[in-house]
């Protein structure tokens, strides 16, 4: 999961969309499902990851890991 702090705060911008109904592509990346997107720091439930960027337009995501 991309870190929301430190030098690499744009990692989520490199994300690509996959078909959640199909098989999870293995290999080069970890696959996450965006559960929620908010225009503030998200309050994610237990078991979901959080990604937040406060630059220009604050945006937060709650993410779930897709298992292959």
Long-range contacts (C-beta under 8 A, 24 or more apart in sequence): 1-30, 1-32, 1-49, 1-51, 1-63, 1-65, 2-51, 4-50, 4-51, 4-52, 4-53, 9-53, 9-55, 10-53, 12-51, 12-53, 12-61, 20-66, 23-68, 24-66, 24-67, 24-68, 26-68, 30-65, 31-65, 31-66, 31-68, 32-63, 32-64, 32-65, 32-66, 33-63, 33-64, 33-66, 34-61, 34-62, 34-63, 35-61, 35-62, 35-63, 35-64, 36-61, 36-62, 37-61
